[in-house]
């Protein structure tokens, strides 16, 4: 027997002996659940009463929809906060490894004698394939594998139609969810027993998750506080200041009264059960204004659930039209138009404000996301997958289910989607939802001196007004990339060619 074989046999013997004595360590594999509270995998590990190894793997083998630049920035800071919390609360090291989880996990179990592993489920199709294979391989080795739900209110396979199928329309889906018992979050374990052995760990800085040349993350740093504590503070701030006006104010980008919890949710720094309980408790404290807004806010959590439901049952959602009749849609690829949209230089202020907010902060107000997406798809006739890819790279809350579901909804190709002939008028949308122009003035400062009358359509301002505002259209701010009325007609014609039902077209929105 060679030396390596002897060492392997020794470790296997140690592992079996430890297991027999009930003291074998177990692994908690962190993924999109970077928190201590309401973390079922961590709670189950604590209940086992055995030494715990906390592990995060930077997966370099699963390449489908690998993390975008903004989410890599967030992950770095979230892992740093998680590592600090584990160390402070439990004197527990967060071990960092980079590579293929299918190889790293059995190697770590061999190294430490661990006989069990807990993880919380994730729902990207490639991750499901990976996790299923890893679970089967570990079980063949005799390891115990327990998986849990930390990310959703309801598992995708538990919400069914009366016929036993899966939902393709949001309203009956959410009604079925609300008929189930309310989910209850759990507190973080009071005690964990750290694994006593020495474990090699990568240095977080060596993963190069942060941008350096150039460092474009200044706006992200000034906007966000990644980590579990930051998520809890953000939720409480929303409840205290904005929940009471959510239903009426959620579409107003100038008011900033949305929760801005989406990135915290994606990385699992807070879970939907925690949010559900917190807002329900706020409503029960007797503030009628909050109680009137809770249902609308929770329905947005419901849309997140619905997108995960769709992705689970239709795993090609990020790449393929949910409605295959859209496969024949006559897109008109134009790299210059895409670049102008990405950089916020379309000549339509509400669109440009949103795209610049996205680049600066890694986030965009939801109403403006719909306006900007509609403009790319229906004014510029660019494939929705082009926009999906840009959002994936630039959003700190880039979530595969939500991103794909949202873009297909706007395109009209998805489940329960907006009909294609519903075309957002970027002028009217700006005037309705940013009536004083405050949002545009913040993100498109070259328009700041324009009167409200012209802020959403500067090309209609008289030359004297433009001069007084210090504005030269076509130089200091672009002229419209396309004419709205002309682009709308072209979109309707493309839709008519696809479906032959342009007579269903509705007015501008």
Secondary structure, DSSP 8 states (H G I E B T S, - for coil): --HHHHHHHHHHHHHHHHHHTT---EEEEESS---STT-HHHHHHHHHTSEEEEEEEEESS--TT---HHHHHHHHHHHHHHHHHHHHHH---EEEEEE-HHHHHHHHHHHHT--EEEEE----HHHHHHHHHHHHHHHHTT-EEEEE--S-SS-TTT---TTS----SHHHHHHHHHTS---------S--EE--S------GGGG--S--TT---HHHHHH---SHHHHHHHHHHHHHHTGGGHHHHTT-TTT--S---HHHHHTTSS-HHHHHHHHHHHHHTT-HHHHHHHHHHHHHHHHHHHHHHHHHHSTTTTTS-SSGGGGG------HHHHHHHHHT-SS-HHHHHHHHHHHHHS---HHHHHHHHHIIIIIS---HHHHHHHHHHH-TT--HHHHHHHHHHHHT-STT---TT----HHHHHHHHSTT-HHHHHH-GGGTTS-GGGTT-GGGS-HHHHHHTT--BTTTB---SS-HHHHHHHHHHHHHHHHS-GGG-----
